[in-house]
């Protein structure tokens, strides 16, 4: 089991950008049959048997879905996602499932083992079968390029400057590198301040002073770095994204998706306290979290409690959210 990479490919996905062609190349090396311009989820996949997964051209994934290729009786079957199919958020795709071109597994869909899903939209599960919400039109079986494929495949035809994939790799790698530096910043800054305090003369001070003074500076530096990280996080949101507006923002007609991905690449900065935990988890259920989302543009009333038990994810587009007085939101997606 240790030889099988985790959903983030041992951290490499974060360096390369979680959604792009470089991720497809890595999955091909593991044995997954992957087509062109697949839009991978930010949460990644943990393919325990990658050789039994087939993903066609232009497939689009939502986040936090599972693809299973064996059942409780260890019977293994191929999972096939045909070109132009769509697997949305929090889906569970069971062994032997075939999702045809034009079929959409909506959020929370649970497929039936060994079943083929014709063009249409499916959600949830009732009686051991997905619920079909809508049948597709007669032309749904035609493979069509996604807006993401058009943006990266025909960059010159886009209405804005589409950054090539290597730019996203450089940006993501730089963000991870800066996050690593920020993680050690309180300790390094505390030691440097202690060095200045002692004027390079540590030997003339007691052992207790030599231990307590650096510790005090380190403790003071953590809230200082926290404030710095929050300013960088909130500031980068307004610089890169600005104020969001309702509407459709596809990859080939609007720079919104690109700017959003650049902003999301900076999220590791919020994990500066170590152990991979987001600093927002320290604010759960407090007024500090309300202030944070207000700073990002959310309209939030008085006496509001946000995510006392956390959420995955917390609200992703705060400007489009209005929460009135006295509301409580917990473990919910907005």
C-alpha positions, -999 to 999 in steps of 0.1 A, spaced: 0 0 0 29 24 6 39 21 -30 6 36 -41 8 75 -42 -17 95 -22 -43 116 -39 -18 145 -43 9 121 -58 32 125 -28 29 163 -30 40 166 -66 5 176 -78 7 207 -56 40 217 -74 27 211 -109 -8 226 -105 -35 202 -96 -57 203 -127 -34 203 -158 -18 181 -184 12 174 -162 -11 155 -138 -24 135 -167 12 125 -176 18 113 -141 -14 92 -140 -4 77 -174 29 66 -158 9 49 -131 -11 30 -156 -43 50 -160 -55 54 -196 -59 91 -199 -70 112 -228 -64 148 -237 -72 179 -217 -87 162 -187 -96 186 -160 -85 169 -127 -100 177 -93 -80 197 -68 -86 170 -42 -69 144 -65 -77 106 -68 -63 77 -49 -63 50 -76 -55 18 -58 -56 -1 -92 -48 26 -118 -46 0 -146 -83 -5 -144 -93 31 -149 -99 47 -183 -105 84 -187 -113 98 -222 -107 132 -237 -122 163 -222 -135 146 -190 -142 171 -162 -140 162 -126 -154 179 -95 -137 175 -61 -137 149 -34 -150 120 -56 -140 83 -53 -134 58 -81 -134 22 -69 -123 -7 -91 -128 -37 -67 -157 -47 -44 -158 -63 -9 -154 -97 -26 -122 -86 -43 -138 -88 -78 -120 -62 -100 -137 -44 -128 -127 -16 -152 -142 19 -147 -146 38 -179 -153 75 -183 -159 82 -219 -148 113 -237 -168 144 -227 -183 128 -196 -185 147 -163 -181 135 -127 -191 162 -103 -183 168 -66 -185 140 -40 -194 112 -64 -187 75 -57 -181 55 -89 -183 18 -82 -165 -10 -101 -176 -17 -136 -192 16 -141 -192 31 -176 -201 68 -180 -210 75 -216 -202 106 -236 -227 133 -226 -235 118 -192 -231 139 -161 -228 124 -126 -241 152 -105 -230 161 -70 -233 132 -46 -241 105 -72 -235 69 -62 -233 46 -92 -244 10 -94 -218 -17 -99 -214 -28 -135 -239 -2 -149 -236 19 -180 -249 55 -178 -263 69 -210 -262 107 -218 -282 126 -192 -278 140 -156 -278 117 -126 -277 125 -89 -277 107 -55 -289 72 -52 -323 55 -46 -329 18 -46 -293 11 -54 -293 32 -85 -286 68 -94 -316 91 -99 -318 104 -135 -328 140 -134 -327 148 -171 -323 130 -203 -298 144 -228 -307 157 -262 -301 139 -295 -267 155 -300 -254 147 -265 -234 117 -277 -212 139 -298 -178 146 -282 -173 183 -277 -143 202 -265 -146 218 -230 -139 254 -224 -108 244 -206 -96 224 -236 -103 253 -260 -85 278 -237 -53 257 -235 -55 240 -269 -62 272 -288 -47 299 -266 -44 325 -293 -82 324 -299 -91 331 -262 -104 366 -253 -76 370 -227 -40 360 -223 -40 323 -213 -9 315 -193 9 284 -206 11 254 -183 47 260 -174 37 294 -159 13 276 -136 40 251 -126 65 279 -118 38 298 -98 27 267 -79 63 257 -71 71 293 -60 40 293 -37 50 261 -21 86 273 -16 74 306 0 50 287 22 79 266 35 99 297 42 70 313 61 66 281 81 100 286 97 98 324 98 87 327 135 116 305 147 142 322 126 130 357 133 128 350 170 164 338 171 176 368 151 158 392 175 174 373 204 208 377 188 202 415 185 189 416 221 221 399 235 243 420 212 262 388 202 273 384 238 254 352 249 281 341 274 276 371 298 240 361 303 225 334 325 213 301 311 178 310 320 180 343 300 195 324 270 165 301 270 136 325 280 145 355 258 146 335 224 114 316 235 96 349 242 106 364 208 94 332 190 61 333 208 57 370 199 66 362 162 38 337 157 9 362 159 30 386 139 35 361 111 -2 351 114 -12 387 107 13 389 78 -1 357 63 -37 369 66 -28 402 49 -11 384 21 -41 360 17 -67 387 17 -46 411 -3 -38 385 -30 -75 377 -33 -84 413 -41 -53 418 -64 -58 386 -84 -96 382 -84 -111 415 -74 -148 415 -66 -166 385 -81 -197 390 -101 -225 365 -107 -226 349 -141 -209 323 -163 -171 325 -165 -158 298 -188 -121 291 -193 -121 303 -230 -141 335 -225 -131 349 -191 -98 351 -172 -117 344 -139 -109 307 -137 -72 314 -144 -70 341 -118 -89 319 -93 -64 291 -98 -35 315 -92 -51 326 -60 -58 290 -48 -21 282 -54 -13 306 -25 -35 287 0 -5 267 14 6 300 30 -22 296 55 -6 264 68 24 281 83 20 268 118 29 233 105 13 199 103 -5 209 72 -34 225 92 -51 256 78 -49 286 102 -87 291 95 -93 260 115 -80 279 146 -108 304 141 -137 280 137 -169 292 154 -153 325 164 -158 361 154 -124 361 138 -137 338 110 -166 361 104 -142 391 101 -121 371 77 -149 363 53 -162 399 56 -127 410 45 -131 387 15 -164 403 5 -191 383 22 -222 401 37 -226 386 72 -249 399 99 -245 400 137 -242 370 160 -233 346 132 -214 314 140 -194 299 111 -181 264 109 -176 255 146 -168 219 135 -151 229 103 -160 224 66 -144 210 35 -143 234 19 -155 266 37 -173 291 14 -153 295 -18 -168 327 -33 -177 349 -3 -189 379 -23 -218 358 -36 -230 349 -1 -253 368 23 -258 355 58 -283 374 80 -283 379 118 -282 349 141 -274 322 115 -252 292 122 -234 274 94 -215 241 102 -200 214 80 -219 228 50 -209 238 14 -220 273 4 
